[in-house]
Every structure is written in structure tokens, then in C-alpha cells.
Amino acid sequence: MKSEWDQLQEQLAQRFGGPMDIDAIIFVIGLQELGKPYRKYKKDEKLAIMHVAICTLLEPFGFYKYVGNDGDGWPHWELVEALPPLDAKQQNRLMVDAVLDYFKKEELI
């Protein structure tokens, strides 16, 4: 039996035409939350889009609080609680759990 994560990756691979790792999924969530269509983005813009996704994903865990959009329509958050020190495996698990929660909440899986 496949895990929820494997199922989500499979669904997204079918939708986007190729394999989706955690970074690609976070980027797509950032685009969704930003409400901007996909286009070629500069490296700093890609990082900002991923930051939007990370804040969105970690807000339900109490780490960030949404404070509003700026004049260009970019959402902003304030840090409520610093993330505890996590090793790479723990960070990955946290993000996978947050991504799964996001897609469940949005009823996309």
C-alpha cells in the first residue's frame, strides 16, 4: 500500500507531467498562494515564492502569523515561535506533514 505522500507525488506528477520532489511541491504551493501564474522567475523570486509556501505551510503549526499583503500583492507573515532545532530528516518530515495537511485542507487529496 502506498503512503499518502507517495500518492500525492503521483497525483502531482500526473498533473504537472513529471516527478515532483518536496522543493517542487513547495514552489507550486507558493505559486498557488501568491495567485500568480507560472512563468520564468529569477532565483530570488523563486526563493520568495518558496518562502510564501513555507510560511503558509507552517502557520497552522503556530510558527507564523499572517499579517497581510503588501502593495504588490505579496503576503507577509511574522514569526510567532522559532522552529526548534531539527536535523535534516526531522525538517523533511515536518514539511511532508505540512504539505499533506495543506492538500487535505484544500481537498486536493
PyMOL commands that set and color helices and strands:
alter all, ss='L'
color gray80, all
select helices_A, chain A and resi 4-16+22-34+43-61+88-105
alter helices_A, ss='H'
color red, helices_A
select strands_A, chain A and resi 64-69+75-79
alter strands_A, ss='S'
color yellow, strands_A
deselect
rebuild
show_as cartoon
